[in-house]
């Protein structure tokens, strides 16, 4: 399936200290980690050249209410809020409730490409489509793993009339096999690079 988002950006690969920070936030509920992750996400977003004068709508990937109740927060929303502190306030507008996960999904780990697509197909719904029509939307998540969930979110958002739709994550899992995407290193900070990936017309691997 062709990607439904125009392109994606990630701060760095999902490994080392960045991976530990994500785990501290998601699985040990260490919320201050979101401040660091948000700052890094903002660095990646700062390299995007958005057109038009209207604010970019920032939509975090939602958790199902059961998972959110268990964790106590949505890590993607928390990271997005922290990232916006480092970005021009008049340029971005957070829309945390406009995309809802209406049914729980199982872990994508171990599923085939087809099973991953079916797992998230129809799992999301836009609650206020009029607010998205004709607007630029930035979908935010913590980690880009296979791209299946982000692609489904982008599909639903684009169906509501948003354009363009861009994806931004703190980290990205890079496979040992070549992927059908074009990548470029934009900036290097210590051992972490800000990576921007322009997704073409071909399908995202995974």
C-alpha positions in Angstrom: 0.0 0.0 0.0 1.4 3.4 -0.9 2.1 5.7 2.0 -0.7 8.1 2.9 1.6 10.7 4.3 3.7 13.0 2.2 6.9 12.4 4.1 8.3 11.6 7.5 11.0 12.9 9.8 12.8 11.3 12.8 15.4 12.7 15.1 17.6 9.6 15.2 17.7 5.8 15.1 15.9 3.8 17.8 18.9 2.7 19.8 21.3 3.6 22.7 20.4 6.4 25.0 17.4 7.4 22.9 15.8 3.9 23.2 16.4 3.9 27.0 14.7 7.3 27.3 11.6 6.0 25.4 11.5 3.0 27.6 11.8 5.1 30.8 8.8 7.1 29.7 6.6 4.4 28.4 7.2 1.5 30.7 8.5 3.1 33.9 6.3 6.2 33.7 9.3 8.6 34.2 7.5 11.6 32.8 10.6 14.0 32.8 12.0 11.9 30.0 9.3 13.5 27.8 11.0 16.8 28.2 14.2 15.5 26.6 12.4 13.5 23.9 10.2 16.5 23.1 13.3 18.8 22.6 14.8 16.2 20.2 11.5 15.9 18.3 11.4 19.7 18.0 14.9 19.6 16.4 13.6 17.3 13.7 10.4 19.3 13.1 12.4 22.5 12.8 13.9 21.1 9.5 10.4 20.9 7.9 9.5 23.8 5.6 5.7 24.2 6.0 3.9 26.3 3.4 1.0 28.6 4.1 0.1 31.0 6.9 -2.3 28.8 9.0 -0.9 27.0 12.0 0.1 23.4 11.5 -2.2 21.0 13.3 -0.2 18.6 15.5 -2.1 15.3 16.1 -0.5 12.8 18.4 -1.1 9.1 17.7 -3.8 8.2 20.3 -3.8 5.2 22.7 -7.0 3.2 23.2 -8.7 4.3 26.5 -7.8 1.0 28.2 -4.1 1.4 27.4 -4.2 5.1 28.4 -5.8 4.2 31.7 -3.2 1.6 32.4 -0.3 3.8 31.5 -1.7 7.0 33.0 -0.9 9.1 29.9 -0.4 9.0 26.2 3.4 9.2 25.6 3.0 10.6 22.1 0.8 13.5 23.3 3.2 14.2 26.2 6.2 14.3 23.8 4.2 16.5 21.4 3.4 19.0 24.2 7.0 19.2 25.2 8.2 19.6 21.6 5.8 22.6 21.1 7.6 24.4 23.9 10.7 24.6 21.6 8.7 25.6 18.5 7.1 28.9 17.4 3.8 29.0 19.2 2.0 30.8 16.4 3.1 28.1 13.9 1.7 25.0 15.6 -1.6 24.1 17.2 -2.0 20.9 19.3 -5.1 18.8 18.5 -4.9 15.8 20.9 -8.5 14.8 20.7 -9.2 15.0 17.0 -7.9 11.5 16.3 -9.3 8.7 18.5 -8.4 5.0 18.7 -11.9 3.4 18.8 -10.8 -0.1 19.3 -7.8 -1.8 20.9 -5.2 -3.5 18.7 -2.7 -6.2 19.5 1.1 -5.7 19.4 2.4 -5.5 15.8 5.5 -7.6 16.8 5.6 -10.9 14.9 2.8 -10.0 12.5 3.1 -10.2 8.8 2.8 -7.1 6.7 -0.8 -8.0 5.8 -1.6 -8.8 9.4 -0.2 -5.5 10.6 -2.4 -3.6 8.1 -5.5 -5.6 9.1 -4.7 -5.1 12.8 -5.0 -1.3 12.6 -7.4 -1.0 9.7 -10.4 0.9 11.0 -8.9 1.4 14.5 -8.9 5.2 14.3 -11.6 7.8 13.7 -11.4 11.6 13.2 -13.8 13.2 15.7 -13.9 16.7 14.2 -13.3 16.4 10.5 -14.2 20.0 9.7 -11.2 21.2 11.7 -8.9 19.2 9.5 -10.3 20.0 6.1 -7.7 21.8 4.0 -5.2 22.1 6.8 -1.6 20.9 7.1 -1.4 18.1 9.7 1.7 16.8 11.5 1.1 13.3 13.0 3.4 12.7 16.0 4.5 9.5 17.6 7.4 8.3 19.7 8.9 5.6 17.4 8.5 4.8 13.7 8.7 1.0 13.7 7.0 -0.4 10.6 5.0 2.6 9.6 1.8 0.7 9.5 0.1 2.5 12.4 1.3 5.9 11.2 0.1 5.2 7.7 -3.4 4.3 8.9 -3.6 7.5 11.0 -2.5 9.5 7.9 -5.1 7.7 5.8 -7.9 8.6 8.1 -6.7 12.2 8.5 -6.3 12.6 4.7 -9.8 11.2 4.2 -11.1 14.0 6.4 -9.6 16.5 3.9 -6.3 17.4 5.4 -3.4 18.1 3.1 -0.5 17.8 3.3 0.0 15.1 6.0 3.4 14.8 7.5 4.7 12.3 10.1 7.3 13.2 12.9 8.8 10.8 15.4 11.6 11.0 17.9 13.1 7.7 16.8 13.0 5.3 13.9 13.8 1.6 13.7 16.1 1.0 10.8 16.1 -2.5 9.3 19.2 -4.3 8.1 17.6 -4.7 4.7 17.3 -1.8 2.2 14.0 0.0 2.5 12.1 1.7 -0.3 12.5 5.2 1.0 15.0 8.1 0.4 16.9 9.4 3.4 19.2 12.3 4.2 21.2 13.3 7.2 20.3 16.9 7.9 22.3 17.7 11.1 24.5 15.9 13.5 24.5 16.4 17.3 27.0 14.2 19.2 26.2 10.6 18.3 22.6 11.3 17.3 21.6 12.6 13.8 18.5 14.4 12.8 17.1 12.2 10.0 14.6 13.3 7.4 13.0 10.7 5.1 11.1 11.8 2.1 8.6 9.0 1.2 8.0 8.6 -2.5 5.2 6.9 -4.4 6.4 3.4 -3.5 5.2 1.5 -0.4 6.8 2.0 3.0 8.6 -1.2 3.9 6.4 -2.7 6.7 
